[in-house]
Amino acid sequence: MLVTQEQKDVVAAVARVAKERVAPRASEIDATGEYAWDLKELFAELGYFGIGIPKAYGGTGHSLQTVCMVVEELGKVCGSTALMVASQELGAMPIMIAGSEETKKKYLAPLASGEAIAAFCLTEAGAGSDAGAMSTVAVRDGDEWVLNGSKCYITNGSQADIFSVFAKSKPNKGIRGISAFVVERNSPGFKIGRIDNKMGIRGSSTTEIIFEDCRIPAQNLMGREGMGFSTAMGTLDRTRPTVAAQGLGIAQGALDHAIAYMKERQQFGHAISNFQGLRWMTAELATEIESARQLIYHAAEVIDKEDEGGKKRLSSEAGRLSAMCKLKATDVAMRVTTDAVQLTGGYGYMKENPLERMMRDAKITQIYEGTNQVQREVIASKLFV
């Protein structure tokens, strides 16, 4: 992986912010389960929310590789704050892919500045991995679309201002009947439902979204009617590497913490870092992390070369690599955090140790943006053609 000087500078700056501003807040954010508005304002000031948005629409126009680097660096100290950047990229991506020029100009600038927060609304209670089974419907009524239904497990649901929503405008046509819409928080008939109490990433809200005769302007349809499923899948192909980077960051942060502890912890007259069994265990974890890192940044490089700001449909190879890096990195995150707790013994199990938080945070990365079982099926579908 070749890293430019600009990327090195970005990573160095983010690393300082992570160490000085995010790390001291991570435990409190997890304990209270509250969204870190102070860090949100800081990230907005630093331009993190617009890092993947083109300069033409107010962003800094960085590559997906660079977005992943930022998410990885933040993930080393706090999964919830890393998700702030990753989820903004996810919510904005359908607009970048399918929004009209007018829609892009209207919505991407406030997202890039951090003035507005984005959310991606695909999942429903009866339509998780099977997105085609969604029941939320959209009906055209003159110059408006009227949405009815609900979404669940929506990241940023409580804070978001702009929602990328997928609904069936042609209910009898399966995935070919799904369309994509931009919905503003203040739209008539839009409601925030249940707020979920989660195991991990507790500083990021996850909510139910309800549409009761929710009316939005006709021009808020993104792309052509019936092309929403393609927009959703194109979005996930481009954003799965950021979830992989979140998992990678959590894994690297956990290993770094475990190694520091092992150098200090004395047993039988020696630091436990001198015991071969633990040294080999640590070496295996480091190797797994590095293999995941190389896969993530290779996938991001391929997507960057093909993408051109969402203007082009990604190749089968890009989709395969996107699924592979998400699968690999998030499975590695779960293994590393679990083993890091083991390496630090009883101390690792205590709330005062960040490893138990990292372990809880790592678990969701295997589930959202497509479960890792789904990733395996996506990969297989690219192989058996």
Secondary structure by P-SEA (a helix, b strand, c coil): ccccaaaaaaaaaaaaaaacccccaaaaaaaacccaaaaaaaaaaacccccccccccccccccaaaaaaaaaaaacccaaaaaaaaaaaaaaccccccccaaaaaacaaaaaaccbbbbbcccccccccccccccbbbbbcccbbbbbbccccccccccccccbbbbbcccccccccbbbbbbccccccccccccccccccccbbbbbbbbcccccccccccccccaaaaaaaaaaaacaaaaaaaaaaaaaaaaaaaaaaaaccccccccccccaaaaaaaaaaaaaaaaaaaaaaaaaaaaaaccccccccccaaaaaaaaaaaaaaaaaaaaaaaaaaaaacccccccccaaaaaaaaaaaaacccccaaaaaaaaaaaaac
